[in-house]
């Protein structure tokens, strides 16, 4: 997704997440910046709720939180698709 080296339309973009800059290639720089900003915000919120300054731990906890949200949304989506298929 971020490192789309083989894509002829890939553009370089630098995003800042939790104080670190990441140079990336993407077909949609604006979207990548939005994703990075959302992740940066989530990591800052997470860092206020835990007792660690370890960036890696904050990143992992944030990733787990996002994964939990993803799986809940996917489960809800699958249930809706099943309901529609039954009709």
PDB file with one MODEL, atoms N, CA, C and O in Angstrom:
MODEL        1
ATOM      1  N   UNK A   1       0.828  -1.184   0.000  1.00  0.00           N
ATOM      2  CA  UNK A   1       0.000   0.000   0.000  1.00  0.00           C
ATOM      3  C   UNK A   1       0.868   1.242   0.000  1.00  0.00           C
ATOM      4  O   UNK A   1       0.794   2.034  -0.940  1.00  0.00           O
ATOM      5  N   UNK A   2       1.682   1.440   1.011  1.00  0.00           N
ATOM      6  CA  UNK A   2       2.462   2.661   1.101  1.00  0.00           C
ATOM      7  C   UNK A   2       3.641   2.650   0.136  1.00  0.00           C
ATOM      8  O   UNK A   2       3.895   3.641  -0.550  1.00  0.00           O
ATOM      9  N   UNK A   3       4.345   1.554   0.082  1.00  0.00           N
ATOM     10  CA  UNK A   3       5.517   1.464  -0.780  1.00  0.00           C
ATOM     11  C   UNK A   3       5.130   0.828  -2.107  1.00  0.00           C
ATOM     12  O   UNK A   3       5.363  -0.363  -2.316  1.00  0.00           O
ATOM     13  N   UNK A   4       4.551   1.598  -2.988  1.00  0.00           N
ATOM     14  CA  UNK A   4       4.130   1.097  -4.288  1.00  0.00           C
ATOM     15  C   UNK A   4       5.208   1.431  -5.314  1.00  0.00           C
ATOM     16  O   UNK A   4       5.000   2.264  -6.197  1.00  0.00           O
ATOM     17  N   UNK A   5       6.349   0.780  -5.192  1.00  0.00           N
ATOM     18  CA  UNK A   5       7.519   1.102  -6.005  1.00  0.00           C
ATOM     19  C   UNK A   5       7.293   0.852  -7.487  1.00  0.00           C
ATOM     20  O   UNK A   5       7.833   1.577  -8.323  1.00  0.00           O
ATOM     21  N   UNK A   6       6.511  -0.153  -7.825  1.00  0.00           N
ATOM     22  CA  UNK A   6       6.335  -0.529  -9.222  1.00  0.00           C
ATOM     23  C   UNK A   6       5.236   0.258  -9.923  1.00  0.00           C
ATOM     24  O   UNK A   6       5.077   0.147 -11.139  1.00  0.00           O
ATOM     25  N   UNK A   7       4.495   1.031  -9.190  1.00  0.00           N
ATOM     26  CA  UNK A   7       3.406   1.802  -9.774  1.00  0.00           C
ATOM     27  C   UNK A   7       3.969   3.024 -10.492  1.00  0.00           C
ATOM     28  O   UNK A   7       4.698   3.812  -9.890  1.00  0.00           O
ATOM     29  N   UNK A   8       3.638   3.188 -11.776  1.00  0.00           N
ATOM     30  CA  UNK A   8       4.175   4.325 -12.525  1.00  0.00           C
ATOM     31  C   UNK A   8       3.664   5.671 -12.021  1.00  0.00           C
ATOM     32  O   UNK A   8       4.307   6.697 -12.243  1.00  0.00           O
ATOM     33  N   UNK A   9       2.520   5.680 -11.348  1.00  0.00           N
ATOM     34  CA  UNK A   9       1.976   6.945 -10.871  1.00  0.00           C
ATOM     35  C   UNK A   9       2.314   7.231  -9.410  1.00  0.00           C
ATOM     36  O   UNK A   9       1.842   8.222  -8.852  1.00  0.00           O
ATOM     37  N   UNK A  10       3.124   6.375  -8.783  1.00  0.00           N
ATOM     38  CA  UNK A  10       3.466   6.570  -7.377  1.00  0.00           C
ATOM     39  C   UNK A  10       4.234   7.868  -7.189  1.00  0.00           C
ATOM     40  O   UNK A  10       5.135   8.200  -7.958  1.00  0.00           O
ATOM     41  N   UNK A  11       3.852   8.587  -6.149  1.00  0.00           N
ATOM     42  CA  UNK A  11       4.500   9.851  -5.820  1.00  0.00           C
ATOM     43  C   UNK A  11       5.135   9.736  -4.443  1.00  0.00           C
ATOM     44  O   UNK A  11       4.692   8.963  -3.593  1.00  0.00           O
ATOM     45  N   UNK A  12       6.173  10.516  -4.248  1.00  0.00           N
ATOM     46  CA  UNK A  12       6.827  10.537  -2.942  1.00  0.00           C
ATOM     47  C   UNK A  12       6.060  11.467  -2.013  1.00  0.00           C
ATOM     48  O   UNK A  12       5.584  12.530  -2.413  1.00  0.00           O
ATOM     49  N   UNK A  13       5.957  11.038  -0.770  1.00  0.00           N
ATOM     50  CA  UNK A  13       5.323  11.856   0.257  1.00  0.00           C
ATOM     51  C   UNK A  13       6.026  11.546   1.577  1.00  0.00           C
ATOM     52  O   UNK A  13       6.432  10.410   1.820  1.00  0.00           O
ATOM     53  N   UNK A  14       6.164  12.549   2.413  1.00  0.00           N
ATOM     54  CA  UNK A  14       6.734  12.350   3.741  1.00  0.00           C
ATOM     55  C   UNK A  14       5.619  12.593   4.748  1.00  0.00           C
ATOM     56  O   UNK A  14       4.980  13.646   4.745  1.00  0.00           O
ATOM     57  N   UNK A  15       5.394  11.607   5.606  1.00  0.00           N
ATOM     58  CA  UNK A  15       4.374  11.741   6.642  1.00  0.00           C
ATOM     59  C   UNK A  15       5.051  11.705   8.006  1.00  0.00           C
ATOM     60  O   UNK A  15       6.086  11.064   8.185  1.00  0.00           O
ATOM     61  N   UNK A  16       4.460  12.392   8.947  1.00  0.00           N
ATOM     62  CA  UNK A  16       4.971  12.412  10.317  1.00  0.00           C
ATOM     63  C   UNK A  16       3.993  11.676  11.217  1.00  0.00           C
ATOM     64  O   UNK A  16       2.811  12.014  11.291  1.00  0.00           O
ATOM     65  N   UNK A  17       4.513  10.664  11.899  1.00  0.00           N
ATOM     66  CA  UNK A  17       3.697   9.883  12.819  1.00  0.00           C
ATOM     67  C   UNK A  17       4.428   9.805  14.150  1.00  0.00           C
ATOM     68  O   UNK A  17       5.511   9.227  14.250  1.00  0.00           O
ATOM     69  N   UNK A  18       3.827  10.388  15.154  1.00  0.00           N
ATOM     70  CA  UNK A  18       4.342  10.355  16.517  1.00  0.00           C
ATOM     71  C   UNK A  18       5.801  10.810  16.592  1.00  0.00           C
ATOM     72  O   UNK A  18       6.631  10.203  17.269  1.00  0.00           O
ATOM     73  N   UNK A  19       6.082  11.894  15.877  1.00  0.00           N
ATOM     74  CA  UNK A  19       7.400  12.508  15.952  1.00  0.00           C
ATOM     75  C   UNK A  19       8.452  11.933  15.025  1.00  0.00           C
ATOM     76  O   UNK A  19       9.607  12.356  15.073  1.00  0.00           O
ATOM     77  N   UNK A  20       8.087  10.991  14.191  1.00  0.00           N
ATOM     78  CA  UNK A  20       9.032  10.401  13.248  1.00  0.00           C
ATOM     79  C   UNK A  20       8.525  10.623  11.832  1.00  0.00           C
ATOM     80  O   UNK A  20       7.342  10.438  11.546  1.00  0.00           O
ATOM     81  N   UNK A  21       9.439  11.024  10.945  1.00  0.00           N
ATOM     82  CA  UNK A  21       9.084  11.233   9.540  1.00  0.00           C
ATOM     83  C   UNK A  21       9.322   9.951   8.754  1.00  0.00           C
ATOM     84  O   UNK A  21      10.333   9.274   8.935  1.00  0.00           O
ATOM     85  N   UNK A  22       8.376   9.632   7.882  1.00  0.00           N
ATOM     86  CA  UNK A  22       8.465   8.435   7.054  1.00  0.00           C
ATOM     87  C   UNK A  22       8.317   8.822   5.589  1.00  0.00           C
ATOM     88  O   UNK A  22       7.253   9.289   5.182  1.00  0.00           O
ATOM     89  N   UNK A  23       9.365   8.637   4.787  1.00  0.00           N
ATOM     90  CA  UNK A  23       9.229   8.880   3.345  1.00  0.00           C
ATOM     91  C   UNK A  23       8.559   7.666   2.702  1.00  0.00           C
ATOM     92  O   UNK A  23       9.001   6.532   2.884  1.00  0.00           O
ATOM     93  N   UNK A  24       7.500   7.916   1.957  1.00  0.00           N
ATOM     94  CA  UNK A  24       6.731   6.839   1.339  1.00  0.00           C
ATOM     95  C   UNK A  24       6.483   7.140  -0.127  1.00  0.00           C
ATOM     96  O   UNK A  24       6.629   8.277  -0.574  1.00  0.00           O
ATOM     97  N   UNK A  25       6.106   6.110  -0.867  1.00  0.00           N
ATOM     98  CA  UNK A  25       5.622   6.271  -2.235  1.00  0.00           C
ATOM     99  C   UNK A  25       4.184   5.783  -2.253  1.00  0.00           C
ATOM    100  O   UNK A  25       3.869   4.732  -1.694  1.00  0.00           O
ATOM    101  N   UNK A  26       3.316   6.548  -2.898  1.00  0.00           N
ATOM    102  CA  UNK A  26       1.903   6.191  -2.927  1.00  0.00           C
ATOM    103  C   UNK A  26       1.237   6.790  -4.151  1.00  0.00           C
ATOM    104  O   UNK A  26       1.691   7.803  -4.683  1.00  0.00           O
ATOM    105  N   UNK A  27       0.166   6.165  -4.594  1.00  0.00           N
ATOM    106  CA  UNK A  27      -0.624   6.707  -5.699  1.00  0.00           C
ATOM    107  C   UNK A  27      -1.531   7.841  -5.234  1.00  0.00           C
ATOM    108  O   UNK A  27      -2.053   8.596  -6.055  1.00  0.00           O
ATOM    109  N   UNK A  28      -1.718   7.961  -3.931  1.00  0.00           N
ATOM    110  CA  UNK A  28      -2.631   8.966  -3.402  1.00  0.00           C
ATOM    111  C   UNK A  28      -2.005   9.654  -2.180  1.00  0.00           C
ATOM    112  O   UNK A  28      -2.312   9.293  -1.044  1.00  0.00           O
ATOM    113  N   UNK A  29      -1.132  10.640  -2.410  1.00  0.00           N
ATOM    114  CA  UNK A  29      -0.442  11.301  -1.295  1.00  0.00           C
ATOM    115  C   UNK A  29      -1.388  11.932  -0.271  1.00  0.00           C
ATOM    116  O   UNK A  29      -1.134  11.856   0.931  1.00  0.00           O
ATOM    117  N   UNK A  30      -2.464  12.547  -0.732  1.00  0.00           N
ATOM    118  CA  UNK A  30      -3.389  13.196   0.202  1.00  0.00           C
ATOM    119  C   UNK A  30      -4.033  12.178   1.136  1.00  0.00           C
ATOM    120  O   UNK A  30      -4.166  12.420   2.336  1.00  0.00           O
ATOM    121  N   UNK A  31      -4.429  11.045   0.577  1.00  0.00           N
ATOM    122  CA  UNK A  31      -5.031   9.985   1.395  1.00  0.00           C
ATOM    123  C   UNK A  31      -4.016   9.447   2.402  1.00  0.00           C
ATOM    124  O   UNK A  31      -4.356   9.210   3.562  1.00  0.00           O
ATOM    125  N   UNK A  32      -2.775   9.254   1.963  1.00  0.00           N
ATOM    126  CA  UNK A  32      -1.735   8.750   2.856  1.00  0.00           C
ATOM    127  C   UNK A  32      -1.489   9.735   3.998  1.00  0.00           C
ATOM    128  O   UNK A  32      -1.286   9.324   5.140  1.00  0.00           O
ATOM    129  N   UNK A  33      -1.506  11.030   3.691  1.00  0.00           N
ATOM    130  CA  UNK A  33      -1.334  12.047   4.736  1.00  0.00           C
ATOM    131  C   UNK A  33      -2.490  12.000   5.730  1.00  0.00           C
ATOM    132  O   UNK A  33      -2.284  12.171   6.931  1.00  0.00           O
ATOM    133  N   UNK A  34      -3.696  11.772   5.238  1.00  0.00           N
ATOM    134  CA  UNK A  34      -4.855  11.665   6.128  1.00  0.00           C
ATOM    135  C   UNK A  34      -4.736  10.446   7.039  1.00  0.00           C
ATOM    136  O   UNK A  34      -5.020  10.524   8.234  1.00  0.00           O
ATOM    137  N   UNK A  35      -4.315   9.321   6.464  1.00  0.00           N
ATOM    138  CA  UNK A  35      -4.129   8.113   7.271  1.00  0.00           C
ATOM    139  C   UNK A  35      -3.061   8.326   8.338  1.00  0.00           C
ATOM    140  O   UNK A  35      -3.238   7.941   9.493  1.00  0.00           O
ATOM    141  N   UNK A  36      -1.954   8.943   7.938  1.00  0.00           N
ATOM    142  CA  UNK A  36      -0.863   9.198   8.879  1.00  0.00           C
ATOM    143  C   UNK A  36      -1.313  10.140   9.989  1.00  0.00           C
ATOM    144  O   UNK A  36      -0.967   9.934  11.153  1.00  0.00           O
ATOM    145  N   UNK A  37      -2.074  11.163   9.644  1.00  0.00           N
ATOM    146  CA  UNK A  37      -2.566  12.107  10.654  1.00  0.00           C
ATOM    147  C   UNK A  37      -3.503  11.407  11.636  1.00  0.00           C
ATOM    148  O   UNK A  37      -3.457  11.665  12.839  1.00  0.00           O
ATOM    149  N   UNK A  38      -4.350  10.523  11.118  1.00  0.00           N
ATOM    150  CA  UNK A  38      -5.263   9.777  11.986  1.00  0.00           C
ATOM    151  C   UNK A  38      -4.482   8.859  12.924  1.00  0.00           C
ATOM    152  O   UNK A  38      -4.797   8.763  14.110  1.00  0.00           O
ATOM    153  N   UNK A  39      -3.469   8.190  12.391  1.00  0.00           N
ATOM    154  CA  UNK A  39      -2.648   7.307  13.216  1.00  0.00           C
ATOM    155  C   UNK A  39      -1.873   8.103  14.261  1.00  0.00           C
ATOM    156  O   UNK A  39      -1.783   7.693  15.418  1.00  0.00           O
ATOM    157  N   UNK A  40      -1.320   9.232  13.856  1.00  0.00           N
ATOM    158  CA  UNK A  40      -0.592  10.101  14.781  1.00  0.00           C
ATOM    159  C   UNK A  40      -1.497  10.509  15.943  1.00  0.00           C
ATOM    160  O   UNK A  40      -1.090  10.459  17.104  1.00  0.00           O
ATOM    161  N   UNK A  41      -2.709  10.907  15.625  1.00  0.00           N
ATOM    162  CA  UNK A  41      -3.665  11.318  16.657  1.00  0.00           C
ATOM    163  C   UNK A  41      -3.991  10.159  17.589  1.00  0.00           C
ATOM    164  O   UNK A  41      -4.029  10.328  18.807  1.00  0.00           O
ATOM    165  N   UNK A  42      -4.227   8.977  17.012  1.00  0.00           N
ATOM    166  CA  UNK A  42      -4.557   7.802  17.825  1.00  0.00           C
ATOM    167  C   UNK A  42      -3.404   7.431  18.757  1.00  0.00           C
ATOM    168  O   UNK A  42      -3.626   7.062  19.910  1.00  0.00           O
ATOM    169  N   UNK A  43      -2.179   7.532  18.253  1.00  0.00           N
ATOM    170  CA  UNK A  43      -1.019   7.208  19.092  1.00  0.00           C
ATOM    171  C   UNK A  43      -0.873   8.215  20.231  1.00  0.00           C
ATOM    172  O   UNK A  43      -0.515   7.837  21.346  1.00  0.00           O
ATOM    173  N   UNK A  44      -1.142   9.475  19.964  1.00  0.00           N
ATOM    174  CA  UNK A  44      -1.065  10.491  21.025  1.00  0.00           C
ATOM    175  C   UNK A  44      -2.122  10.247  22.090  1.00  0.00           C
ATOM    176  O   UNK A  44      -1.848  10.383  23.283  1.00  0.00           O
ATOM    177  N   UNK A  45      -3.324   9.888  21.666  1.00  0.00           N
ATOM    178  CA  UNK A  45      -4.383   9.564  22.626  1.00  0.00           C
ATOM    179  C   UNK A  45      -3.978   8.335  23.440  1.00  0.00           C
ATOM    180  O   UNK A  45      -4.134   8.323  24.661  1.00  0.00           O
ATOM    181  N   UNK A  46      -3.463   7.308  22.774  1.00  0.00           N
ATOM    182  CA  UNK A  46      -3.035   6.088  23.461  1.00  0.00           C
ATOM    183  C   UNK A  46      -1.936   6.400  24.476  1.00  0.00           C
ATOM    184  O   UNK A  46      -1.950   5.867  25.585  1.00  0.00           O
ATOM    185  N   UNK A  47      -0.988   7.259  24.105  1.00  0.00           N
ATOM    186  CA  UNK A  47       0.143   7.553  24.991  1.00  0.00           C
ATOM    187  C   UNK A  47      -0.314   8.228  26.283  1.00  0.00           C
ATOM    188  O   UNK A  47       0.342   8.101  27.317  1.00  0.00           O
ATOM    189  N   UNK A  48      -1.432   8.941  26.227  1.00  0.00           N
ATOM    190  CA  UNK A  48      -1.952   9.580  27.442  1.00  0.00           C
ATOM    191  C   UNK A  48      -2.630   8.571  28.366  1.00  0.00           C
ATOM    192  O   UNK A  48      -2.819   8.838  29.553  1.00  0.00           O
ATOM    193  N   UNK A  49      -2.993   7.418  27.822  1.00  0.00           N
ATOM    194  CA  UNK A  49      -3.717   6.427  28.614  1.00  0.00           C
ATOM    195  C   UNK A  49      -2.871   5.281  29.131  1.00  0.00           C
ATOM    196  O   UNK A  49      -3.386   4.404  29.825  1.00  0.00           O
ATOM    197  N   UNK A  50      -1.592   5.264  28.813  1.00  0.00           N
ATOM    198  CA  UNK A  50      -0.723   4.176  29.269  1.00  0.00           C
ATOM    199  C   UNK A  50       0.454   4.753  30.052  1.00  0.00           C
ATOM    200  O   UNK A  50       0.740   5.948  29.988  1.00  0.00           O
ATOM    201  N   UNK A  51       1.117   3.886  30.782  1.00  0.00           N
ATOM    202  CA  UNK A  51       2.236   4.332  31.615  1.00  0.00           C
ATOM    203  C   UNK A  51       3.579   3.996  30.986  1.00  0.00           C
ATOM    204  O   UNK A  51       4.467   3.466  31.654  1.00  0.00           O
ATOM    205  N   UNK A  52       3.729   4.296  29.729  1.00  0.00           N
ATOM    206  CA  UNK A  52       5.004   4.031  29.067  1.00  0.00           C
ATOM    207  C   UNK A  52       5.291   5.137  28.069  1.00  0.00           C
ATOM    208  O   UNK A  52       4.381   5.751  27.512  1.00  0.00           O
ATOM    209  N   UNK A  53       6.567   5.373  27.858  1.00  0.00           N
ATOM    210  CA  UNK A  53       6.985   6.320  26.832  1.00  0.00           C
ATOM    211  C   UNK A  53       7.621   5.591  25.657  1.00  0.00           C
ATOM    212  O   UNK A  53       8.125   6.217  24.724  1.00  0.00           O
ATOM    213  N   UNK A  54       7.593   4.253  25.710  1.00  0.00           N
ATOM    214  CA  UNK A  54       8.174   3.438  24.653  1.00  0.00           C
ATOM    215  C   UNK A  54       7.303   3.541  23.401  1.00  0.00           C
ATOM    216  O   UNK A  54       6.175   3.048  23.374  1.00  0.00           O
ATOM    217  N   UNK A  55       7.837   4.182  22.376  1.00  0.00           N
ATOM    218  CA  UNK A  55       7.074   4.411  21.146  1.00  0.00           C
ATOM    219  C   UNK A  55       6.614   3.108  20.503  1.00  0.00           C
ATOM    220  O   UNK A  55       5.511   3.039  19.961  1.00  0.00           O
ATOM    221  N   UNK A  56       7.445   2.085  20.560  1.00  0.00           N
ATOM    222  CA  UNK A  56       7.075   0.800  19.963  1.00  0.00           C
ATOM    223  C   UNK A  56       5.862   0.206  20.666  1.00  0.00           C
ATOM    224  O   UNK A  56       4.953  -0.304  20.010  1.00  0.00           O
ATOM    225  N   UNK A  57       5.839   0.267  21.988  1.00  0.00           N
ATOM    226  CA  UNK A  57       4.693  -0.269  22.731  1.00  0.00           C
ATOM    227  C   UNK A  57       3.431   0.531  22.428  1.00  0.00           C
ATOM    228  O   UNK A  57       2.351  -0.037  22.269  1.00  0.00           O
ATOM    229  N   UNK A  58       3.572   1.847  22.349  1.00  0.00           N
ATOM    230  CA  UNK A  58       2.420   2.693  22.021  1.00  0.00           C
ATOM    231  C   UNK A  58       1.912   2.353  20.622  1.00  0.00           C
ATOM    232  O   UNK A  58       0.703   2.287  20.399  1.00  0.00           O
ATOM    233  N   UNK A  59       2.829   2.136  19.681  1.00  0.00           N
ATOM    234  CA  UNK A  59       2.434   1.776  18.313  1.00  0.00           C
ATOM    235  C   UNK A  59       1.714   0.431  18.288  1.00  0.00           C
ATOM    236  O   UNK A  59       0.704   0.284  17.600  1.00  0.00           O
ATOM    237  N   UNK A  60       2.221  -0.544  19.028  1.00  0.00           N
ATOM    238  CA  UNK A  60       1.595  -1.870  19.052  1.00  0.00           C
ATOM    239  C   UNK A  60       0.219  -1.804  19.708  1.00  0.00           C
ATOM    240  O   UNK A  60      -0.735  -2.397  19.203  1.00  0.00           O
ATOM    241  N   UNK A  61       0.106  -1.097  20.816  1.00  0.00           N
ATOM    242  CA  UNK A  61      -1.197  -0.966  21.472  1.00  0.00           C
ATOM    243  C   UNK A  61      -2.204  -0.260  20.569  1.00  0.00           C
ATOM    244  O   UNK A  61      -3.376  -0.633  20.522  1.00  0.00           O
ATOM    245  N   UNK A  62      -1.741   0.752  19.861  1.00  0.00           N
ATOM    246  CA  UNK A  62      -2.614   1.459  18.923  1.00  0.00           C
ATOM    247  C   UNK A  62      -3.027   0.536  17.784  1.00  0.00           C
ATOM    248  O   UNK A  62      -4.191   0.522  17.383  1.00  0.00           O
ATOM    249  N   UNK A  63      -2.080  -0.233  17.265  1.00  0.00           N
ATOM    250  CA  UNK A  63      -2.392  -1.178  16.185  1.00  0.00           C
ATOM    251  C   UNK A  63      -3.407  -2.221  16.649  1.00  0.00           C
ATOM    252  O   UNK A  63      -4.313  -2.577  15.896  1.00  0.00           O
ATOM    253  N   UNK A  64      -3.264  -2.708  17.869  1.00  0.00           N
ATOM    254  CA  UNK A  64      -4.225  -3.683  18.401  1.00  0.00           C
ATOM    255  C   UNK A  64      -5.616  -3.073  18.542  1.00  0.00           C
ATOM    256  O   UNK A  64      -6.621  -3.725  18.260  1.00  0.00           O
ATOM    257  N   UNK A  65      -5.664  -1.829  18.978  1.00  0.00           N
ATOM    258  CA  UNK A  65      -6.948  -1.142  19.105  1.00  0.00           C
ATOM    259  C   UNK A  65      -7.621  -0.981  17.737  1.00  0.00           C
ATOM    260  O   UNK A  65      -8.823  -1.205  17.597  1.00  0.00           O
ATOM    261  N   UNK A  66      -6.836  -0.594  16.739  1.00  0.00           N
ATOM    262  CA  UNK A  66      -7.364  -0.439  15.382  1.00  0.00           C
ATOM    263  C   UNK A  66      -7.792  -1.796  14.821  1.00  0.00           C
ATOM    264  O   UNK A  66      -8.829  -1.898  14.166  1.00  0.00           O
ATOM    265  N   UNK A  67      -6.999  -2.835  15.075  1.00  0.00           N
ATOM    266  CA  UNK A  67      -7.351  -4.181  14.604  1.00  0.00           C
ATOM    267  C   UNK A  67      -8.657  -4.650  15.237  1.00  0.00           C
ATOM    268  O   UNK A  67      -9.490  -5.261  14.566  1.00  0.00           O
ATOM    269  N   UNK A  68      -8.837  -4.369  16.517  1.00  0.00           N
ATOM    270  CA  UNK A  68     -10.082  -4.746  17.193  1.00  0.00           C
ATOM    271  C   UNK A  68     -11.280  -4.049  16.539  1.00  0.00           C
ATOM    272  O   UNK A  68     -12.317  -4.673  16.313  1.00  0.00           O
ATOM    273  N   UNK A  69     -11.135  -2.771  16.240  1.00  0.00           N
ATOM    274  CA  UNK A  69     -12.208  -2.032  15.569  1.00  0.00           C
ATOM    275  C   UNK A  69     -12.484  -2.615  14.181  1.00  0.00           C
ATOM    276  O   UNK A  69     -13.638  -2.759  13.777  1.00  0.00           O
ATOM    277  N   UNK A  70     -11.419  -2.945  13.463  1.00  0.00           N
ATOM    278  CA  UNK A  70     -11.570  -3.527  12.129  1.00  0.00           C
ATOM    279  C   UNK A  70     -12.356  -4.839  12.189  1.00  0.00           C
ATOM    280  O   UNK A  70     -13.296  -5.039  11.420  1.00  0.00           O
ATOM    281  N   UNK A  71     -11.966  -5.731  13.105  1.00  0.00           N
ATOM    282  CA  UNK A  71     -12.629  -7.030  13.182  1.00  0.00           C
ATOM    283  C   UNK A  71     -14.086  -6.902  13.615  1.00  0.00           C
ATOM    284  O   UNK A  71     -14.935  -7.671  13.165  1.00  0.00           O
ATOM    285  N   UNK A  72     -14.382  -5.936  14.485  1.00  0.00           N
ATOM    286  CA  UNK A  72     -15.776  -5.716  14.868  1.00  0.00           C
ATOM    287  C   UNK A  72     -16.573  -5.218  13.661  1.00  0.00           C
ATOM    288  O   UNK A  72     -17.679  -5.697  13.410  1.00  0.00           O
ATOM    289  N   UNK A  73     -16.022  -4.267  12.917  1.00  0.00           N
ATOM    290  CA  UNK A  73     -16.709  -3.765  11.724  1.00  0.00           C
ATOM    291  C   UNK A  73     -16.887  -4.864  10.681  1.00  0.00           C
ATOM    292  O   UNK A  73     -17.936  -4.956  10.044  1.00  0.00           O
ATOM    293  N   UNK A  74     -15.856  -5.701  10.506  1.00  0.00           N
ATOM    294  CA  UNK A  74     -15.949  -6.794   9.538  1.00  0.00           C
ATOM    295  C   UNK A  74     -17.021  -7.790   9.955  1.00  0.00           C
ATOM    296  O   UNK A  74     -17.793  -8.262   9.120  1.00  0.00           O
ATOM    297  N   UNK A  75     -17.071  -8.109  11.239  1.00  0.00           N
ATOM    298  CA  UNK A  75     -18.096  -9.031  11.743  1.00  0.00           C
ATOM    299  C   UNK A  75     -19.484  -8.448  11.496  1.00  0.00           C
ATOM    300  O   UNK A  75     -20.378  -9.146  11.016  1.00  0.00           O
ATOM    301  N   UNK A  76     -19.663  -7.173  11.822  1.00  0.00           N
ATOM    302  CA  UNK A  76     -20.957  -6.517  11.590  1.00  0.00           C
ATOM    303  C   UNK A  76     -21.314  -6.530  10.106  1.00  0.00           C
ATOM    304  O   UNK A  76     -22.462  -6.790   9.743  1.00  0.00           O
ATOM    305  N   UNK A  77     -20.345  -6.253   9.261  1.00  0.00           N
ATOM    306  CA  UNK A  77     -20.565  -6.255   7.814  1.00  0.00           C
ATOM    307  C   UNK A  77     -20.976  -7.648   7.334  1.00  0.00           C
ATOM    308  O   UNK A  77     -21.943  -7.798   6.588  1.00  0.00           O
ATOM    309  N   UNK A  78     -20.231  -8.660   7.772  1.00  0.00           N
ATOM    310  CA  UNK A  78     -20.543 -10.038   7.362  1.00  0.00           C
ATOM    311  C   UNK A  78     -21.946 -10.445   7.810  1.00  0.00           C
ATOM    312  O   UNK A  78     -22.661 -11.125   7.075  1.00  0.00           O
ATOM    313  N   UNK A  79     -22.338 -10.031   9.014  1.00  0.00           N
ATOM    314  CA  UNK A  79     -23.680 -10.339   9.500  1.00  0.00           C
ATOM    315  C   UNK A  79     -24.739  -9.661   8.636  1.00  0.00           C
ATOM    316  O   UNK A  79     -25.772 -10.259   8.338  1.00  0.00           O
ATOM    317  N   UNK A  80     -24.489  -8.424   8.235  1.00  0.00           N
ATOM    318  CA  UNK A  80     -25.430  -7.716   7.364  1.00  0.00           C
ATOM    319  C   UNK A  80     -25.533  -8.382   5.992  1.00  0.00           C
ATOM    320  O   UNK A  80     -26.627  -8.518   5.443  1.00  0.00           O
ATOM    321  N   UNK A  81     -24.401  -8.792   5.448  1.00  0.00           N
ATOM    322  CA  UNK A  81     -24.404  -9.479   4.153  1.00  0.00           C
ATOM    323  C   UNK A  81     -25.195 -10.776   4.260  1.00  0.00           C
ATOM    324  O   UNK A  81     -25.979 -11.099   3.368  1.00  0.00           O
ATOM    325  N   UNK A  82     -24.997 -11.518   5.338  1.00  0.00           N
ATOM    326  CA  UNK A  82     -25.744 -12.765   5.537  1.00  0.00           C
ATOM    327  C   UNK A  82     -27.240 -12.506   5.643  1.00  0.00           C
ATOM    328  O   UNK A  82     -28.043 -13.261   5.095  1.00  0.00           O
ATOM    329  N   UNK A  83     -27.617 -11.447   6.343  1.00  0.00           N
ATOM    330  CA  UNK A  83     -29.039 -11.102   6.448  1.00  0.00           C
ATOM    331  C   UNK A  83     -29.625 -10.777   5.082  1.00  0.00           C
ATOM    332  O   UNK A  83     -30.739 -11.192   4.764  1.00  0.00           O
ATOM    333  N   UNK A  84     -28.883 -10.043   4.285  1.00  0.00           N
ATOM    334  CA  UNK A  84     -29.352  -9.693   2.946  1.00  0.00           C
ATOM    335  C   UNK A  84     -29.439 -10.916   2.042  1.00  0.00           C
ATOM    336  O   UNK A  84     -30.345 -11.019   1.215  1.00  0.00           O
ATOM    337  N   UNK A  85     -28.495 -11.847   2.202  1.00  0.00           N
ATOM    338  CA  UNK A  85     -28.508 -13.069   1.394  1.00  0.00           C
ATOM    339  C   UNK A  85     -29.697 -13.959   1.734  1.00  0.00           C
ATOM    340  O   UNK A  85     -30.184 -14.697   0.877  1.00  0.00           O
ATOM    341  N   UNK A  86     -30.169 -13.895   2.982  1.00  0.00           N
ATOM    342  CA  UNK A  86     -31.293 -14.723   3.413  1.00  0.00           C
ATOM    343  C   UNK A  86     -32.608 -14.251   2.812  1.00  0.00           C
ATOM    344  O   UNK A  86     -33.559 -15.027   2.721  1.00  0.00           O
ATOM    345  N   UNK A  87     -32.672 -12.998   2.405  1.00  0.00           N
ATOM    346  CA  UNK A  87     -33.934 -12.442   1.875  1.00  0.00           C
ATOM    347  C   UNK A  87     -34.142 -12.765   0.428  1.00  0.00           C
ATOM    348  O   UNK A  87     -35.152 -12.369  -0.154  1.00  0.00           O
TER     349      UNK A  87
ENDMDL
END
